[in-house]
Amino acid sequence: MQQPALNERYESNPLRQLIAELWILFRIQFCIIREQWAFIFILASIIPFSILMFLHFFTVNPTEEMIVRIITGNMLFALVIMGINVMAQEISFQKHQGHFTFYASLPIEKVNFILANMFRGLIVSVPSFTIMAIAGQWVYGIQFTFSLWLIPLITLTILSVVALGVFLGFWSPNIQLTNLVVQALMMIISFMTPVLVDFSQLPLILQWFSYIVPTTYAADGLRELLSSGMSTSVLQNMGMLLLFTVVSYTLILKKIHWRGEA
């Protein structure tokens, strides 16, 4: 007789129900992270740091603009590895192993399950992002211009990239194809968009492609804010990142299915 009373209490208070669902789902995701923290730290650091050091040895007397581009580019590369590659593969694995069937038995909304996964992506991406920022300044001996605007910009950057990875995971037709797509996409986004190179250096077709990936706006916003401070251009890039996050979130909501293939 007590359980119906509890349900009635939650149904009559949507806010408490939302908080309870999110708290439970966040704890589940956090438990997964707790088992993988060493792997996350190594994976998030080794490849971007190797590229950072390679570019440091390879470039002779780089300008300040080049240094900022190299550091912010490697910050975003680390984010792409964790936010797109790892998130897409792990959600794809859960989908095809039937883990979503267990979530279907819980009295939760799909929208909260998506938020919990994006929160997990946010947590695993922040360390790699921060490590590259600190290592880059130390290697090149420069000091960024820090501003409180970095908080919303970095949050939108991570959420927009993570949302793309989460969408690919829920879209996944099979694990093998998902692995192939995210590996290819990771390299294309990192090296064939204006993340590490200037926009004008790219062929026309890649310039057009750059407009549809969030890292283009994240890289431009980060470079501007860290080197010159807040500007109208930074606000415009933040607006585009917010748009990418909302669109990705909407597409995820349409793609997620507890049972059967999407």
Salt bridges, closest charged atoms under 4 A:
GLU90 OE1 - ARG120 NH2 1.82
ASP198 OD1 - ARG69 NH2 3.18
